[in-house]
Amino acid sequence: VIGPLLGARRLPIARPGPGARQSPAGPRRASELRSAVMAPVGDASEGRSCTAALGEVQTEEVALLNMENLAAPDAAEPTPFHLAEFDLDPSSPELAPDPEEGHASLLQAFEDQQCLIKTVTNEEWVNLIRKLQGKRFRTSTSLVPPGGRGMRFFGKVPGFSLGLVWDRRKLDLSEAFIWPSGYFAKSEFNVDADGTLLNGRKEALVTLEEVMRTNAALSYWHTGRGCMVTGEVLPYNEIMTYVQGAVGLRALFARSTSVMHLLWAMGVRALLLRTLPAAGELPIFVHDPERGMRAFGREAQRRLVAQFLERVQRPLGNVGLPCLPIDANTLGLSNRDQLKLHSQYGLTDEALTALVNSLLAEDGSDDDDAHGDNNGDDADAAGFAIQRSGDQQAQTTSICAGKARSILAIGLSAAVRAHNSASAVSLIRHVAPTLLLSCGDQASVPALDLKTCDSVALKPGLTDGNDFAACLHALAREARSTNTLAPVGAMLALDDFASGRMLPRILETCKQLESWLQQSKSFLFRVQSWHELNGHDLKGDSPALSSFVTRKAVENRKHFYDDLIELEHLEEKHDLLHGMHKLQGLIGQLHHPCMRLEMLQYILGLDGRFDLQTINAVANLAYSVIADAVKLGVATPEGKPSVLPTNTGYAPLFQLEAAACRLQGIALENPHAAGVAAPTF
């Protein structure tokens, strides 16, 4: 998709000319209009489609389309995401964490049995965090043996993929209920809210010292055998104690070296940092009963991300977990890799903001020519300086727009291939305002040297809006789900409206509606119109004959026509904010459109896969993007908004998906309502 956009060839899309109202051929059917806007054309002598040309360039530039072909040409087939494993060798000095990451002191605390751990169900992280944010409460933990070796924790992987670590010296264990390994207290059923112990659980209590001795000896009472067992892997013990907030919270751990679970751990850490900031950036460990706790530091995380980007294939469906965005600021990744990581997995709102700012940063360099000798008149020199300043400002604006187009094309392309609608939406929110709104206040060239950049994909090549529109149309054809159609369609709508390319289509549609309304006085014409629409291959409800007989359809289309006239005036004035607001309201009023849906598809440059629900999501997203950009200068309350959904009645997994979207800056209470869904793996 990107190849032809970065090369010299331009592949424009056929669109009606500005004089569409005076077309001698008269108005065309909406389906024909939509076909016209979606039918790409090339050079007449070539006699081939835009799709074919894109395919040829794709063959010629495989490295670019595969995000610069990070994997070697003879590399093995990509590993499915849920099967990929990371080789975490704790003895490797290259993977050793830095001292300031905090792993060393915790490893010693594990050896000294100073740490309590709790495994957490994948879906229950939001509920657990809510409890930690409130009053103190009792929860079940376990005291691990020295180094974490020789114990099987509660719950099975992958259902309990991660867990938390507390320093027991920071907790008050005076009111804790302690049961030894091998005794399954089932405290969720046998401990009342007031702390009353039921069904013999009080008689089975032991002391902390007893648990520490059996941990060190790897011994426990085997109920089935009726004797003490030594030297085997211990079942978990249970210490039910009070916890609150970030008190004593020291680390996070994963229970496998699966790439999926390690990325999940990095995402949960970002969620904890946002919701429990007092805990700080928690160090991550990996646990297994044989080797105990192993440090998983930044260098190991960086290599994990590289492995994910190079050799791991994202699945087409859901295999269990939403992708919680991660913060890659401290991993030392290149801008290119961070952009790929966001598109294929997800970065937090803060990390993406830093990335986009880095890509679009100012150089601040001065032009020596501006300080040349001035031997002429001061007024002439001042006029020349003003003209030169304007030229530089225009050049900077052009570079800024070209950079924004390149970032969007690369990022959206990878996000569409990964079926990652949340990352596509957040990327549009961060980059589209740079393209759509004025960049004229920037006074210098971006800091990233486009001439020497090692990333071919980031060189200026999308300076032409038609090329960018062709890229978006190609991405829309490649999208396999409605969730990825919505952000691509929204970017198309914003770009076409801002550039004026939407105006001829609005004019021609209004011409068609004028003709239909004039002829609608005839009952026979209205019945014939209903018959023609009924024969179309339409998604959803077929047109109701009663609407055409009672002139309800005439009233609907007259209102639709009036709204389009207003949209036309806003497009002529390049009023992007009110234009998107009008488009949003216009679409929101539709219930069972047929011809109007086809007209909307044509106006927005979208194909038949964009049904009313998807087009509604397109309009909502397009308006929210530009509205949020306009509000950037408005003072907002201090502090960051909560990433946890306010409606606690949602299912736990859905709450987690909503939190994942909010971590990426998509402030939606119900992400699916706007065609956005957190990617899952």
Residue, then its C-alpha position, 0 to 999 in steps of 0.5 A: v500500500i505504501g510503496p507507490l505513495l513513497g515513489a514517483r508514481r501517482l495513482p489518483i482516484a476518479r472523482p466528479g469535477p467541480g461542475a457536477r451541478q451542471s453535468p449535461a448527463g444529468p444525475r446518476r444513481a447513488s450506486e453509480l456514484r459510489s462506484a465512480v468514486m471507488a473506481p481507481v484509474g491509472d494511465a489510459s495507455e496502461g489499461r490497468s487498475c490501481t489495485a494492479a499497480l499497487g500490487e506490482v509496486q508491492t512486489e518490487e518493494v516487499a521490504l517496505l511493505n513488510m515494515e522494512n523486512l526486519a526478518a532475514p529473507d531466509a527466516a523461518e515462518p512466523t511463530p503464532f502469537h500464542l505459541a511464541e516463547f521468549d528465551l529468558d536466560p538469567s545467567s546471560p550478562e546481556l539480559a541482566p537488569d540495571p541496579e536501579e530497576g530494583h530486581a536485586s533487592l527483591l531477589q534477596a527478599f525472595e531468598d529470605q522469605q520476605c515476599l507474599i505473592k498473589t496470582v490474579t485471574n486475567e479478567e479480574w485486574v480491574n476489580l482488584i485495582r478498584k479494591l486496592q484504591g478503596k479501603r483496606f480489605r482482606t485478600s489471599t496471598s502465599l509466602v513463597p519458599p526461598g527464591g520462589r523455588g519449589m512451590r506451585f502457585f494458586g490457579k493454572v496458566p493461562g487463566f492466572s497468567l500474572g501475579l503481584v508481590w508484596d513485601r510482608r515487612k510493610l504489611d500488618l500481619s497481626e490479623a492475618f489468617i495463615w494456613p499451611s501448604g496442603y491445606f485448602a482453606k477455600s477462604e472465599f467460602n469459609v471466611d465471613a466478611d466480619g472475619t468469622l472462620l467457618n467449618g474448622r478453619k480456625e482450628a487449622l490455623v498455623t503461625l508464620e514461623e511454621v510456614m517458613r520452616t516447612n517452606a525451607a524444608l519443602s515439606y507439607w502434610h499430604t492429606g491423601r497419603g496421611c503423612m508428611v511429604t518432603g522434597e516435592v513441589l509444594p502446593y501453595n499456602e494461604i496467608m489471608t491478610y489486609v492490603q490497601g493501595a500501594v502499601g508494600l506492593r513491590a513487583l509484578f510477575a509472569r508465570s511463563t515465558s510466553v511472549m503473550h504473557l510477558l507483553w501482558a505483564m508489561g501492559v498490566r504494569a502500565l495499568l498499575l502505574r496509571t491507577l496506583p501511581a504511588a507504586g511506581e514502575l514495578p519491576i517484573f519477574v518470571h516464575d516457575p516452580e523449578r527455577g523460582m523467580r527470575a528478573f525480567g529487566r528492560e534489556a530483556q523487555r527490549r529483546l522481547v519486543a524485537q522478537f515480537l516485531e520480527r518473528v511473531q505472527r498476530p492471530l486473526g481471532n481472539v485467544g483470550l486476553p485484550c492487549l493492554p498498551i505498554d510504555a516503551n519510553t525506557l526500552g531504548l527502541s527506535n522511533r520506527d520500532q515504537l511506531k510498529l509496536h503501537s500499530q501491532y500491539g499498543l502504546t499508552d497515551e503518554a508513550l504515543t504522545a512522546l513518540v509523535n512529538s519526537l517524529l514531528a519535533e522542531d530542529g530549531s536550526d537557524d538559516d545563515d542566509a537570513h543574516g546576510d549583509n543588508n546593503g539596500d534600503d531597510a524597508d526593502a530588506a524588511g519586505f524581503a525578510i517577511q516574504r522569506s519568512g512566509d516561504q519558510q513557514a509554508q515549506t515547514t507546513s508542507i514538511c509537517a503535513g508530509k510527515a504526518r501523512s507518512i506516519l499515518a500511512i505506515g501506522l494505519s497500514a500495520a494496524v489494519r494488518a494486525h486488526n488493531s482498531a484501538s491503536a488505529v484510532s489513537l494514532i489518528r487522534h495524535v497525528a491527524p490534527t497535525l495534518l488537518l489543522s495549521c502547522g504554520d506556527q512551527a518555525s523550523v524543520p523537524a528534528l528527524d533528518l529526512k535525508t539521512c533517516d535509515s527508515v525509508a518509510l519515513k522519508p517524505g513521499l506522501t506530500d500529495g493528498n491524492d496519494f494519501a487518499a489512494c493509500l487510505h482507500a487501499l487500506a479500507r479494501e484490506a480491512r477485514s473487520t468493521n472495527t478497522l473500517a471505522p478509523v480508516g473511514a474516519m481518516l478518509a472523511l477528515d482528509d477529503f473534507a479538509s482538502g476540499r475533495m468532498l465538495p464535488r461529491i456533495l454537489e453531485t449528490c445534491k443535484q441528484l436529490e434535487s432531480w428526485l424531489q422534483q419528480s417525487k410529485s408523481f405517485l408512479f415515480r415514487v413507486q418506481s423508485w421504491h421498486e428500484l431500491n428494493g432490487h438493490d443488494l442492500k444491507g439491513d432493512s429493505p425500503a418500506l413501500s408505505s414510506f413512498v406511498t405516504r410521502k414519508a420518503v419525500e420528507n426524509r429526503k428533503h430533510f437530508y437535502d437541506d442538511l447536505i446543502e448546509l454541509e456544502h456551505l461548511e465545506e466551501k468555508h473549510d469549516l472542519l469542526h462544524g462540518m464534522h459535527k454536521l455530518q455526525g448529526l446528519i447520520g445520527q438522524l437516519h434510521h433505515p436509509c436506503m438511497r441516502l445510505e448509498m449517497l453517504q457512501y459516495i460522499l464519504g468515498l466509502d464502499g458498500r461494506f460501510d453500512l449505517q452502523t459503521i458510517n455512524a462510527v466513522a462520523n463519531l470518530a471524525y468529529s471527536v478527533i477534530a473536536d479534541a484537537v480544537k480543545l487542546g488549548v482549553a484549560t482542563p482540570e489538573g490530574k489525569p482522568s481515570v482509565l477504569p470504566t465508571n460503570t462497574g456493572y460491565a462484565p470483568l473482561f469488558q471492563l478490562e477492554a475499556a481500560a485498555c482503550r482508555l490507556q491509549g487515550i480513547a475515552l469511551e465508556n463503551p468502546h464498541a459503541a463507536g466501532v472501537a475494540a481493544p485488540t485481543f490475543 
